Amino acid sequence: MMNSKSLTILHVKSHLQKYRSTMYVKNTSKEGREETHDRDTVTELQHKIRMQIEESRQLQLEISRGIQEQLELQRNLQMLVQEQSKQVNETNKAN
């Protein structure tokens, strides 16, 4: 077909094999770079997620402390109200 008497099927096969192996190496190195980039991206996302989780934990601790302080204040106020109520009742009984 190529009008060449010195070109044999072995030559064609050899060239095809070289071409395929070159393409395989190019594709493999390209995929390797893409995989490395993807791995880096995943690692970066995991780091961001960890940071957000840590920030959420800190916020939860702060909220929990605030709630505990409010509960303590509420208990103290309730005790004051009860003491005042007793004093009012004692004053009313004395009159």
C-alpha positions as CSV (number, residue, x, y, z in Angstrom):
1,M,0.0,0.0,0.0
2,M,2.9,2.4,0.8
3,N,4.7,1.5,-2.4
4,S,7.9,0.7,-0.6
5,K,9.7,-2.6,-1.2
6,S,12.0,-2.3,1.8
7,L,9.2,-1.7,4.3
8,T,8.0,-4.9,5.9
9,I,5.3,-5.8,8.3
10,L,8.0,-6.1,11.0
11,H,9.0,-2.5,10.4
12,V,5.4,-1.3,10.7
13,K,4.9,-3.4,13.9
14,S,8.1,-2.0,15.4
15,H,7.1,1.6,14.7
16,L,3.6,1.0,16.0
17,Q,5.1,-0.5,19.2
18,K,7.4,2.5,19.7
19,Y,4.4,4.9,19.1
20,R,2.2,3.1,21.6
21,S,4.9,2.9,24.3
22,T,5.6,6.6,23.8
23,M,1.9,7.5,24.1
24,Y,1.6,5.2,27.2
25,V,4.5,7.0,28.9
26,K,3.1,10.4,28.1
27,N,-0.4,9.4,29.4
28,T,1.1,7.8,32.5
29,S,3.1,10.8,33.4
30,K,0.2,13.1,32.7
31,E,-2.1,10.9,34.9
32,G,0.6,10.9,37.6
33,R,0.7,14.7,37.7
34,E,-3.1,14.8,37.8
35,E,-3.2,12.2,40.6
36,T,-0.6,14.2,42.5
37,H,-2.7,17.4,42.0
38,D,-5.8,15.5,43.1
39,R,-4.1,14.1,46.1
40,D,-2.8,17.6,47.1
41,T,-6.3,19.0,46.6
42,V,-7.8,16.3,48.8
43,T,-5.2,16.8,51.5
44,E,-5.9,20.6,51.4
45,L,-9.6,20.0,51.7
46,Q,-9.1,17.5,54.6
47,H,-6.9,20.2,56.4
48,K,-9.7,22.8,55.9
49,I,-12.3,20.4,57.2
50,R,-10.2,19.6,60.3
51,M,-9.7,23.4,61.0
52,Q,-13.5,23.9,60.6
53,I,-14.2,21.0,63.0
54,E,-11.8,22.4,65.5
55,E,-13.3,25.9,65.2
56,S,-16.8,24.3,65.7
57,R,-15.6,22.5,68.9
58,Q,-14.2,25.8,70.3
59,L,-17.5,27.5,69.6
60,Q,-19.4,24.7,71.3
61,L,-17.2,24.9,74.3
62,E,-17.7,28.7,74.5
63,I,-21.5,28.2,74.2
64,S,-21.4,25.5,76.9
65,R,-19.5,27.8,79.3
66,G,-22.0,30.5,78.6
67,I,-24.9,28.2,79.3
68,Q,-23.3,27.0,82.5
69,E,-22.8,30.6,83.7
70,Q,-26.4,31.4,82.9
71,L,-27.6,28.4,84.8
72,E,-25.5,29.4,87.8
73,L,-27.0,33.0,87.7
74,Q,-30.5,31.6,87.4
75,R,-29.9,29.4,90.5
76,N,-28.6,32.3,92.5
77,L,-31.6,34.5,91.5
78,Q,-34.0,31.7,92.4
79,M,-32.4,31.4,95.8
80,L,-32.6,35.2,96.3
81,V,-36.3,35.1,95.3
82,Q,-37.0,32.3,97.8
83,E,-35.2,34.1,100.6
84,Q,-37.2,37.3,99.9
85,S,-40.4,35.3,99.8
86,K,-39.6,33.8,103.2
87,Q,-38.8,37.3,104.6
88,V,-42.1,38.6,103.2
89,N,-44.0,35.7,104.7
90,E,-42.3,36.2,108.1
91,T,-43.1,39.9,108.0
92,N,-46.7,39.2,107.2
93,K,-47.0,36.7,110.0
94,A,-45.5,39.2,112.5
95,N,-48.0,41.9,111.5
